[in-house]
């Protein structure tokens, strides 16, 4: 009996040893708690003076778009004050004439095509830029007119209604006062003579057929318009007579 009890106690002892020291690794690992720490990516500080590439690109596109939206033929029309490389004020008109004010009005023929400026005998090039609220004109490759100018004024916009060409011959008769692009009054008579008053009477022959005006040596073009109080006459492509005029009704 004692022998059986001794055997049982010995078996129980070795069973405990095996349980405590030879437990399967999988059960021990299952009791562990694994903590995973999140690691933030390092932040790149942006300089206060640097701008994102996308913002810079948008700014460059906006500048390019602003340059392309300038209507050169419209914006060049007006009076310009010299800033650099030029001495005399200059007026460029839509009537095919430019006027340089140099103690007298030096009137020369002038045509515009894109950024090309044919002025007097020169085939020049020009640029117009907007700086703040100012328009800047730069003329290149012209002996008498090259330089940098700032726009001083533009012709006043008038709400005019065009007349039918059939009424031109009747309504051109009379005395006309200059508005812009011209310094001297002019009178068209029914006798085929035009009289320009410029300190003396400059009398020249003219003929009018529709909108075609032959005056002195020039093959010009005219338009006639009106509003409630005035008739308006615009003469194109005549060195001495181009400009906008008006007469009372």
C-alpha positions as CSV (number, residue, x, y, z in Angstrom):
1,X,0.0,0.0,0.0
2,X,2.8,2.3,0.9
3,X,4.5,1.5,-2.4
4,X,1.4,2.4,-4.4
5,X,1.0,5.7,-2.6
6,X,4.7,6.5,-3.2
7,X,4.3,5.8,-6.9
8,X,1.2,8.0,-7.1
9,X,2.8,10.9,-5.3
10,X,5.9,10.6,-7.5
11,X,3.8,10.6,-10.7
12,X,1.8,13.7,-9.5
13,X,5.1,15.5,-8.8
14,X,6.5,14.9,-12.3
15,X,3.2,15.8,-13.9
16,X,3.4,19.2,-12.2
17,X,7.0,19.7,-13.3
18,X,6.2,18.9,-16.9
19,X,3.2,21.2,-16.9
20,X,5.1,24.2,-15.4
21,X,8.3,24.0,-17.4
22,X,7.2,22.4,-20.7
23,X,4.0,24.5,-21.5
24,X,3.6,24.9,-25.3
25,X,5.1,28.1,-26.7
26,X,1.9,28.9,-28.6
27,X,-0.1,29.2,-25.4
28,X,2.5,31.5,-23.8
29,X,2.7,33.8,-27.0
30,X,-1.1,34.0,-27.1
31,X,-1.1,35.8,-23.7
32,X,1.2,38.6,-24.9
33,X,-0.3,42.0,-25.7
34,X,1.5,43.7,-28.7
35,X,1.5,47.5,-28.7
36,X,2.1,49.2,-32.1
37,X,3.2,52.8,-31.9
38,X,2.2,55.0,-34.9
39,X,5.1,57.0,-36.3
40,X,4.2,60.3,-38.0
41,X,5.9,61.3,-41.1
42,X,8.3,64.3,-40.6
43,X,6.7,67.6,-41.6
44,X,8.4,69.8,-44.1
45,X,8.2,73.4,-43.1
46,X,7.4,75.7,-46.0
47,X,9.3,79.0,-46.2
48,X,7.0,82.0,-45.7
49,X,8.5,83.5,-48.9
50,X,8.0,80.4,-51.1
51,X,4.7,79.8,-52.8
52,X,3.3,76.4,-53.9
53,X,4.1,75.5,-57.4
54,X,0.5,75.3,-58.4
55,X,-0.1,78.9,-57.1
56,X,2.9,80.2,-58.9
57,X,1.8,78.5,-62.1
58,X,-1.7,80.0,-61.8
59,X,-0.2,83.5,-61.3
60,X,2.0,83.1,-64.4
61,X,-1.0,81.9,-66.4
62,X,-3.1,84.9,-65.2
63,X,-0.3,87.3,-66.2
64,X,0.0,85.7,-69.7
65,X,-3.8,85.8,-70.1
66,X,-3.9,89.5,-69.1
67,X,-1.2,90.3,-71.8
68,X,-3.2,88.4,-74.5
69,X,-6.4,90.2,-73.6
70,X,-5.1,93.7,-74.4
71,X,-6.8,95.0,-77.5
72,X,-3.8,96.7,-79.1
73,X,-5.7,98.6,-81.8
74,X,-8.2,100.0,-79.3
75,X,-5.7,100.7,-76.5
76,X,-3.2,102.6,-78.7
77,X,-5.9,105.1,-79.6
78,X,-5.2,108.3,-77.6
79,X,-2.7,110.8,-76.4
80,X,0.6,109.6,-75.0
81,X,3.2,111.5,-72.8
82,X,6.9,110.7,-73.3
83,X,8.7,109.0,-70.4
84,X,12.0,107.7,-71.9
85,X,13.7,107.8,-75.2
86,X,11.1,110.2,-76.7
87,X,10.8,114.0,-76.4
88,X,7.4,115.0,-77.8
89,X,3.9,114.0,-76.9
90,X,2.2,111.7,-79.4
91,X,-1.4,111.1,-80.4
92,X,-2.2,108.0,-82.3
93,X,-5.7,107.8,-83.9
94,X,-7.9,105.2,-85.4
95,X,-8.2,107.4,-88.5
96,X,-4.9,106.4,-90.1
97,X,-3.0,109.4,-88.7
98,X,-0.6,110.0,-85.8
99,X,0.1,113.5,-84.5
100,X,3.4,114.5,-82.9
101,X,3.2,117.7,-80.9
102,X,6.6,119.4,-81.2
103,X,5.6,123.1,-81.2
104,X,3.5,122.4,-84.2
105,X,1.3,119.4,-85.0
106,X,3.4,117.0,-87.1
107,X,0.8,114.9,-88.8
108,X,1.9,111.6,-90.4
109,X,0.2,108.6,-91.8
110,X,-0.1,105.7,-89.4
111,X,-1.5,102.2,-89.7
112,X,-1.6,99.3,-87.2
113,X,-1.6,95.6,-87.8
114,X,-1.2,93.4,-84.6
115,X,2.0,94.8,-83.0
116,X,3.3,96.4,-86.2
117,X,3.1,100.1,-86.6
118,X,3.7,101.7,-89.9
119,X,4.3,105.4,-89.0
120,X,5.5,108.0,-91.5
121,X,8.2,106.1,-93.5
122,X,9.0,103.6,-90.7
123,X,8.0,100.0,-90.2
124,X,8.0,100.0,-86.4
125,X,7.0,97.6,-83.7
126,X,5.2,98.4,-80.5
127,X,4.2,96.9,-77.1
128,X,1.4,98.0,-74.7
129,X,1.5,96.9,-71.1
130,X,-0.7,97.8,-68.1
131,X,1.1,98.8,-65.0
132,X,-1.4,99.4,-62.2
133,X,-4.0,101.7,-63.7
134,X,-1.5,103.1,-66.3
135,X,-1.1,102.0,-69.9
136,X,2.5,102.1,-71.2
137,X,3.4,102.3,-74.9
138,X,6.9,101.3,-76.2
139,X,7.7,102.0,-79.8
140,X,10.8,100.4,-81.4
141,X,12.7,101.0,-84.7
142,X,11.3,104.4,-85.6
143,X,13.8,107.3,-86.0
144,X,11.3,110.0,-84.9
145,X,8.8,108.2,-82.7
146,X,10.7,105.4,-80.8
147,X,10.5,105.6,-77.0
148,X,8.4,104.9,-74.0
149,X,5.2,106.7,-73.3
150,X,2.4,106.8,-70.7
151,X,-1.2,107.2,-71.9
152,X,-2.5,110.7,-71.0
153,X,-6.1,110.3,-72.4
154,X,-8.4,108.5,-74.8
155,X,-11.1,109.9,-77.0
156,X,-14.5,110.4,-75.3
157,X,-17.0,107.7,-76.0
158,X,-20.2,109.0,-77.6
159,X,-23.4,107.1,-78.1
160,X,-23.8,107.8,-81.9
161,X,-26.4,106.4,-84.3
162,X,-25.0,105.8,-87.8
163,X,-26.7,107.5,-90.7
164,X,-27.7,105.8,-93.9
165,X,-25.1,106.4,-96.6
166,X,-27.9,107.8,-98.8
167,X,-28.0,110.8,-96.4
168,X,-24.2,111.5,-96.5
169,X,-24.2,114.0,-99.4
170,X,-26.8,116.1,-97.8
171,X,-25.6,116.0,-94.2
172,X,-21.9,116.6,-94.9
173,X,-22.6,120.1,-96.0
174,X,-21.8,122.7,-93.3
175,X,-19.2,123.7,-90.8
176,X,-17.6,121.1,-88.5
177,X,-15.7,121.6,-85.3
178,X,-12.9,119.1,-84.4
179,X,-13.2,116.7,-81.4
180,X,-10.2,114.4,-81.6
181,X,-7.5,113.5,-84.1
182,X,-7.8,117.0,-85.6
183,X,-7.0,120.6,-84.7
184,X,-8.6,122.6,-87.4
185,X,-12.3,123.2,-88.2
186,X,-13.5,122.3,-91.7
187,X,-16.4,123.3,-93.9
188,X,-17.8,121.3,-96.8
189,X,-19.7,123.3,-99.3
190,X,-22.2,122.1,-101.9
191,X,-19.9,123.4,-104.6
192,X,-17.4,120.7,-104.3
193,X,-14.9,122.7,-102.1
194,X,-13.8,122.0,-98.6
195,X,-12.3,124.8,-96.5
196,X,-10.0,124.1,-93.6
197,X,-9.5,127.0,-91.3
198,X,-5.9,126.8,-90.0
199,X,-5.1,130.5,-89.5
200,X,-5.7,130.8,-93.2
201,X,-8.2,129.2,-95.5
202,X,-6.9,126.0,-96.9
203,X,-9.3,125.4,-99.9
204,X,-9.3,122.0,-101.5
205,X,-11.6,120.2,-103.9
206,X,-13.6,117.2,-102.8
207,X,-16.1,114.6,-104.2
208,X,-18.2,112.3,-102.1
209,X,-19.7,109.0,-103.4
210,X,-21.3,107.0,-100.6
211,X,-18.7,106.7,-97.9
212,X,-15.7,107.3,-100.3
213,X,-14.3,110.8,-100.0
214,X,-11.7,112.2,-102.5
215,X,-10.2,115.2,-100.9
216,X,-7.2,117.0,-102.2
217,X,-4.8,114.1,-103.1
218,X,-6.3,111.6,-100.7
219,X,-8.7,108.7,-101.2
220,X,-10.4,108.9,-97.8
221,X,-13.4,107.2,-96.2
222,X,-16.1,108.9,-94.0
223,X,-18.8,107.8,-91.6
224,X,-21.7,110.1,-90.5
225,X,-23.6,109.6,-87.2
226,X,-25.9,111.5,-85.0
227,X,-27.3,111.9,-81.5
228,X,-30.1,114.1,-80.1
229,X,-28.0,117.4,-80.5
230,X,-25.2,116.8,-83.1
231,X,-24.1,115.2,-86.3
232,X,-20.7,113.6,-86.2
233,X,-18.3,113.3,-89.1
234,X,-15.3,110.9,-89.0
235,X,-12.7,111.0,-91.8
236,X,-10.2,108.2,-92.3
237,X,-6.9,107.9,-94.2
238,X,-6.3,111.6,-95.0
239,X,-3.1,113.0,-93.6
240,X,-4.4,116.6,-93.4
241,X,-8.1,116.1,-92.8
242,X,-8.5,112.8,-90.8
243,X,-10.3,113.1,-87.4
244,X,-13.7,113.3,-85.7
245,X,-15.8,116.4,-86.0
246,X,-19.3,117.5,-85.0
247,X,-21.8,120.1,-86.0
248,X,-25.1,121.2,-84.3
249,X,-28.4,120.1,-85.7
